[in-house]
Amino acid sequence: MKIFHIPCLEDNYSYLIIDEGTKEAAVVDPVEPEKVLEAAKRHGVDLKIILTTHHHWDHAGGNEKMKEMVPGIKVYGGSLDNVKGCTDKVESGDKFSLGANVNILSLHTPCHTKGHISYYVTNKEGEDPAVFTGDTLFIAGCGKFFEGTAEQMYQSLCVTLGSLPKPTQVYCGHEYTVKNLQFALTVEPDNTKIQQKLLWAQQQRQAGLPTIPSTIEEEMETNPFIRVDLPEIQKLVGFHDPVEALREIRQRKDNWRG
């Protein structure tokens, strides 16, 4: 299994997932279809599947055009999310495959949108798994609570995604990492892992390179939103409950002008 970034719009990423044995490919959130087809051609792959994380235009807006350009392509999207161009609605726990070796599991991760899906991707060769988290889990951050509650985001981040194997590679929908880490330091000023990752992320961006993927393990060390079960985080934000701590951190982030 190979995964390639396709930078789109100002700060979005689409991702090409390739089953190397069959040269079949899936694309996550192909908002700029021409760029996606160019990448598919460059890697010599046959596009079979679109994985849509949620209905917002900067993620699902390329689906209809992709269907015109690649006749017969399947478009997966959350059953509660009214995804443009969707051919195959998925629920949490639905499984399907790509090529001969790649398996995909749908995880319902609501809050940013009601039907948001994260896709957990494994391969039979025993490589580290990957999860495509759209706008639910960002590197060192999380999505705004547009269509849900702090309780839902807690379940999505800390239970559903937080229980994935620690080496799981995290691929999110936007390049927000530097700002997210700067904000994370306002919550945990003494967290050396955040300080180190911020320096690294700034160097990556200065070199024109992505800061993605992260891993679930790294997020557990540096992402304040997924660390709300820790008593020290709750103490820092003045709450003794993880959901209330998460709500407070999200409110602070919404008002932060860093």
N, C-alpha and C positions, 0 to 999 in steps of 0.2 A: 504493500500500500504506500502510495506517495501522495503528499498533500502540497499544493502550491497556492500561494496568495495571489489574488488578482485585485490590486488597489482600484477602487471605483469612487466616483464623485469626489468630495473633498476629503473624507476620512473613513469611508466605508471599505470593507473587504468582502469580496466574494472568494470562495475557495473551490479549487478543483481537487476532487478525491479520485485517485486512479487505482484500479485493480491492475497491477502490473502484468499478471498472467494473461488476462484477456484483452488488456488495453481498453476496457470499458471504464467510463467515468461518470461521476455525479458532480453537480455544481451546487454550492450553497448560496442562496440569495443572489442570483445573477442580475443585478440591477442594470448593468451595462452589457447587453447581449453581444455586441460586436467585440468587446474586449474578451469575453468568455470564449467566443468561437475562435478568436485569434490564438488564445492560450491552448485551447483544445487541439488546434491544428499544429501548433508548435510542438506539442508533446505527442502528437500522432495518436490521439485517442478518439473513441466513439462515445459521444455524450448520450447517456441513457436516462438520467434521472435529474430532476431539480428538487432540492430539499429547501423548502421555504420555512424560515423560523417563525415569521409573523407577518401580519397583513400590511404593515406600514410601507408606503410607496418606495422608500429607499432600500427595501428588502425584496418586496414582491412585484415592484413596478416593471421589471423586465420579463416577467413570466409569459405574457401573451405574445410578445415579440419572439421570445425563445421558441415558443410552440410553432410559430410561423417558419422560423429559420431551421428548426430541427423537427420535422414532422414525426409524430409518434412518441416524442419524449414524454415521460411521465412527470407530473408535477405533484409532489407531496406537500401537504400543509395541514395544520391543526383543524380538527373538525369544528371547533368553536370560533374559528378566526376569520372565516369568509375570505380566504386567500384568493387573489386574482389568478385566474387560469388553472385553478386546482383541478386535477383529474383523480387524485387519490387522497381522500381525507383520512387523517391518522388520529388515533387515540393514544394515550399513554400506554406503553407496553407493546405496541404494534412493532413487528419485526419484518424486515425484508432484506434482500441481498443485492449486492453489486458485483457483477462478474462471478468468478468462481470462488473468491477468497474473502470478500469483504461483507460483513454483516452490519446492519444498521438497526438500532433500537430507538424508537420515539419516546421521549420523556416530556410529559406535560409540565411546563415550568411557567405557570401563569403569574401575572401581576402587571408587567409592562403592557401586555395585552392579554385578554381573557383566554385565548387559545394558543399562546406562545408554546412552541415546541423546541426542545433542544435535541440534537441527534447524537447518540452515542455510537461510535463507529469502531468496530474491532475487526481483526483480520486473523486468518488461520495460521499465519506464519509466527504468531506469538510476539509481534511487535507491540510497543506501548499503544493502548487505545487512545482515541481522540474524542472530544466532545465539542460540538458546534453550538454555542450558547446564544447566538444572536444578540439581543439586547437585554437578556436576563442577567447573566454574569459577564462583566467586563474584567479586564486585567486590573486588579485593585479597586474595582467598583461594581456597581449594579445599575440596572436601568431605572428610569423614573417610573413611579407607580401610576401610570396613566389609567389603567383599567382594573386595578386591583388594590389590595390592602397589604399592610406590613405583615400580617399573618401569612398571606399567600407568598410574599417574597421570602419570608423566613423558610417556609416549606420548600420553595423552589431552590433557594440557594443552599441552605444549611442541611436540609434533609435529602432532597432528590439529588442535587449535584454534589453536595458535600459527602455523600456516601459512596461516590465513585472511587475506584482505586487511585491512590495518591499519585502514581506516575502518569495518570491520564493527561494528555495534552489538551489545553484549553484554547480553542479558536473562537474569538468573539467577533461581533459585527462592526466594531469601530476602533480606530486608533485614538483612544482617549487616555492611554496609560500614563503619560507624564503628568497630566493634570490630576488624574486619579491618585497617583502616588503623592503629589504635592498636598492634596487634600488629606490623604491618609495620615500624613505627618502632623496635621492639625489635631487629629484624634489621638494619635500615639507618637508624640514627639521623640520618645526615647527608643523607638523600635529600630534597631540597627539594620534589620533585614529590609525594612522599607527604605531607609537611607541609602543602602547599597544598591537596591534595585532602581531607585530613582536616578542615581548617577549613571547606571548602566543604560537605562531607558533613554536618558538625555543623549548619551553617546550614540546609541542606535539611531535616534531620529536625526541627529546632526549628520550622520553618515548616510541618511536616506534609507535606512533599513527598518523593517517592522519590529515591534516589541512583542509580537505574537508568534508562536504560542507561549503560554505559561504552562504550569501544571496545577492540578488540584492541590498538591502539597505546597507549592509556592503561594497559592491563594490563601491557604490556611495560615500562612506565616505573615502575609503582607496586606490582605484585603480586609479592612475593618468590618465590612458588611457580612462577611462569612465567618468572622471571628466573634460574633456577638454572644456565643455560648460561654465565652471565657469570662470569669468573674472580674478579671482586671480591666477588660474592655467595658463591661457594665459599670464598673466603679468610675472609670474615666468619664463616662457620659451621664452618670447620675441616676442609673436605673438598675434594678435587680432582676430584670426579666429580659430575656433575649429579644423578644418581639418589640418591646418598648424601646430597647436600646437601638434596634434596627430602625424603628420609626424616627427616633431622635437623630441618628446619624444621617438618614436620608433627608430629613428636614434641614439639617445643617448644610449638607451638600447642595440642596436646592437653593439655599440663600448665600452660598459661598461665592465670592467674586475673585478668586485667586488668579 
